[in-house]
């Protein structure tokens, strides 16, 4: 139970100190989604309501794991659920400069 108390303390701290700035994460996520829509190898971008962007890669393009590896090589971390479905998450440690860098890294990879 000690571990659950630690997790609860972290959640309480976040609620007391960071709720107002969540709106920034949501704006950044929508901005990233807008950029992804214009990339040739992106087939679909799910509607963005929070700080999570979920998108699908086009058939015949690179796979999710290949995208993750390419982005990681450039120092950008994203996630892949399947060979086609990927995820990007904005959070407290992601600022506007990081978002611009992400887009600049993804443009040549995703067309």
C-alpha positions in Angstrom: 0.0 0.0 0.0 3.0 2.3 0.4 3.3 2.6 -3.4 -0.3 3.6 -3.8 0.3 6.4 -1.3 3.2 7.7 -3.3 1.1 7.6 -6.5 -1.7 9.4 -4.7 0.6 12.1 -3.4 1.9 12.7 -6.9 -1.6 13.0 -8.3 -2.6 15.3 -5.5 0.4 17.5 -6.2 -0.5 17.7 -9.9 -4.1 18.6 -9.1 -2.9 21.4 -6.7 -0.2 22.8 -8.9 -0.7 22.0 -12.6 -4.4 21.9 -13.5 -4.4 25.4 -15.0 -1.6 24.7 -17.3 -3.3 21.6 -18.8 -4.9 23.9 -21.3 -1.5 24.6 -22.8 -1.0 20.8 -23.4 -4.3 20.6 -25.1 -3.5 23.5 -27.4 -0.1 22.0 -28.3 -1.8 18.7 -29.0 -4.3 20.2 -31.4 -1.5 22.1 -33.1 0.5 18.9 -33.6 -2.7 17.1 -34.9 -3.2 19.9 -37.5 0.4 19.5 -38.7 0.0 15.7 -39.0 -3.1 16.0 -41.2 -0.9 17.6 -43.9 1.7 14.8 -43.9 1.5 12.4 -46.8 2.0 9.2 -44.8 -0.6 10.0 -42.2 -4.0 8.4 -43.2 -6.1 9.6 -40.2 -5.8 11.8 -37.1 -8.3 11.1 -34.4 -10.1 14.2 -33.0 -8.0 15.7 -30.2 -9.8 16.6 -26.9 -6.9 16.3 -24.5 -3.1 16.1 -24.6 -3.0 12.9 -26.6 -2.8 12.7 -30.3 -3.6 9.3 -31.9 -3.0 8.9 -35.7 -2.9 6.2 -38.3 -0.1 5.7 -40.9 -1.1 5.1 -44.5 -1.0 1.6 -45.9 2.3 1.1 -47.8 4.2 3.7 -45.8 6.5 3.0 -43.0 5.3 1.1 -39.9 4.6 2.4 -36.5 7.8 0.8 -35.0 9.8 2.2 -37.9 8.4 5.7 -37.2 9.2 5.3 -33.5 12.8 4.3 -34.3 13.3 7.1 -36.8 11.9 9.7 -34.4 14.0 8.3 -31.6 17.1 8.6 -33.7 16.3 12.4 -33.9 15.8 12.5 -30.1 12.0 12.6 -30.3 9.9 10.0 -28.4 6.5 8.9 -29.7 4.6 5.7 -29.3 3.2 3.0 -31.5 0.2 0.8 -30.6 0.3 -1.3 -33.8 2.0 -1.3 -37.2 -0.3 1.6 -38.3 -1.6 3.4 -35.1 0.7 5.8 -33.2 0.5 8.2 -30.3 2.1 11.5 -29.3 1.5 13.0 -25.9 2.2 16.5 -24.7 2.9 17.1 -21.0 4.5 19.4 -18.4 8.0 19.0 -19.9 6.9 19.8 -23.5 7.1 23.4 -24.5 6.3 25.3 -27.8 9.9 24.8 -29.0 9.6 21.1 -28.4 6.4 21.0 -30.5 8.1 22.9 -33.4 11.1 20.5 -33.2 8.7 17.5 -33.3 7.0 18.7 -36.4 10.3 19.5 -38.1 11.5 16.0 -37.3 8.3 14.3 -38.5 8.0 16.3 -41.8 10.8 14.6 -43.7 9.9 11.2 -42.2 6.1 11.3 -42.9 6.3 13.5 -46.0 
